[in-house]
Amino acid sequence: MSELSRKAGEVLAFPGKIVGWLVLPLILSVCAGVLAAKLGVNRLADWGSSIPLFDAGITVNTLLDLQWHVFALVVLFGGVYAYRDRSHVSVDFLAANFSPRTRAIVDLVCDLIFLLPFCAIVVWFGTRFAHRAFVTGEGSTYGGMIDRWMIKACIPIAFSLLGLAAMNRIIGTLIGLVRGDFSSAKDRTGS
């Protein structure tokens, strides 16, 4: 079971590994936006016909939108990756004094009572949020990126992955509690 759980954790965290590489284009986008603003250039590229996300060209406002979109992707999918590896923010100053069994029970209770319901709420409302953006053709009103539904659709997708990662960890924690094995809690969650 732990090998299956580890593989599931790898699959769930994979998008987080990929979007981590978007930090490099994010830095380039920030530099290009600053340079273009300093030079007084607004339109950076123009290709005439509309393409998804970028419409008919790239402006400084497109770069600003792109920066926010990339940052959102890094946070959303990187959060799943951090959760899988247990490198997310936690209350370690309290947990440091807990026994491994108590830490496992606290993880289990928090995942069941707080994380899973929160993921379900975000997926439910996030799906409606993205659908509304798709139906209305929501895009930038100031010459930035179009097809805003694409970035909004990443919200329920990322929280679905986070919820699945939480279920994976819950199963691993339950197995550890039943077996009395707390030494490999990280291995059962896929890291």
N, C-alpha and C positions, 0 to 999 in steps of 0.2 A: 504494500500500500504506500510506503514512503517514497518509492521510486516513481509511482504514478503521481503522487502529490508533488514531488520535485519537478517532474516534467510539466505538470499543469501550471505550477508557479512560473516556470520558464516561459511558457506560452503566454500567460497573462501579463508578464513583465516585458515581453518582447517589444510592444509599441513604445514603452518607456525608454528602452535602449536606443531605438531608432530616433525618437524625437530629441534625444540628448544631443544628437549631431546637428540639430537645427540651431543650436547656440551660435555656431560659426556664421551661418547666413544672417542671423539676428544681429550680430556685431557688424557685419558688412552693411546691412540695411541701415543701422543707426549711423554709421560713418557716412554713407552715401546721402542720407537725409540731412545730416548736419552740413555736409559740404554743399549740397544743392541749395539749402536755405541760405548759406553764407554767400554763395555766388548769385543768389536771386533767381535761380532756375526753378520753375515749377514742374514743367512737363519733361520727364526724363526719357520716355520712349513712347512711340505712337505707331501702332500697326494697323489701324483702320477698322478692322472687324473685331467683334466682341469674342472674348474667350472667357471661360469660367474663372471666377474670382477677380481677374484683372481688367475686364471689360475691353476697351479699345486702346489702352495704354497704361503707362505707369507715371504717376505724379508723386510729388512729395507726400501728399496725403495718403496715397497708396502705400508708400513706405511706412508711414506712421501706423496705418491699419495692419500692415503685415507684421510689424513689430509686436503689436498687441496680440495678433493671432498666434504667432510663433510662441510668445511668452505663455499664452493660455495653453497651448499644446504641451509645452515643456512641463508646466505645473500639473495639468490634468493627468497626462500619461506617466510623467515622472513620479507622480504621487503613488501610483500603483507599483511602480518599480521600487520605490523607497519602502513602501509598506511590505512588499514581499521580502525585502532584505532586512526588515526591522531597523532601517536607518531613518525612519520618520521621527518626528518630535514625539517624545513620550515623557512621562513624569518619572524619570529615573531616580531622582533624589528620594522618592518614596519607595520605589520598587527595589532599590539597592539593599534595603533592609529586609525584604521579603525572602522567604524560602522559595526555591524553584517551583514547588507545588503551588504556593500562594500566588506567585507571579503568573503561573499558567491559568489559575482560576480567575484572576483579575483580567487577564487577556481574554479569556473565554466570555466572561460576563460583559465586558466592555464591547467586544465584537458583536455579541448577540443583542445587547440592549441599545447600544448607541450606533455602531457603525452600519450594521445591516439595515436597520430602519431608515437611517439617514440616506444610504445609497438608494434604497427603494423610493424614497420621496424625491430625490434628485432625478432619478431615472424617469419617474412618472411625469413630473412637471417639466423636466428638461426635454423630454420627447415632445410634449405639447408646445413648448417654447420654440424648438427647432422646426416643428411642423408649421407653426404660425408664420415663422420667418420664410419658410419655403413657399407657402401658399400666397403670401403677400408680395413675394419677390423682394424682400428686404435687402437693402444694400446701403452703402454710404450715401449720405445726402450732401457731402462736401467734396466729391471727386475722389473718394478713396476706393476701397475694394467693394465688389458686388458679391452677390450670392452668399450673404451672411449666414444663411442656413447651414452651410457646410461647417463653419466653426462652431455654431450652436449645436449641431448634431454630435460633435465630439464630446459634449458634456454628458449626455446619457450613455454614450459608448464607454467613456472612461470610468464613469461610476458603475456601470455594469461590470466592467473588468475588476474594479475595486471590490465590488460585492462578491464576485466569484473568488477573488483572492482571499477575502475574509472567510468565505465558506470553506475554502481549502485550508486556511489556518485553523478554523474552528474544528474541522475534522481531525487535523493533525494534533491539536491540543487535546481533544477528547481521547484520541488513541494514546497519547502520552499519559494522560490522567489514569486511564484504565490499566495501562502497563506499568505505571509508576516510573516511567522513563522521561526525565526532564532535561537530560544532558544534550539531546539532539533536537531541541525545539526548533532551531533554525533550519535543520535539515528537513523536517517534516513540512515546512512551509515553502520549500522550493528554492532555498538559497544555499 
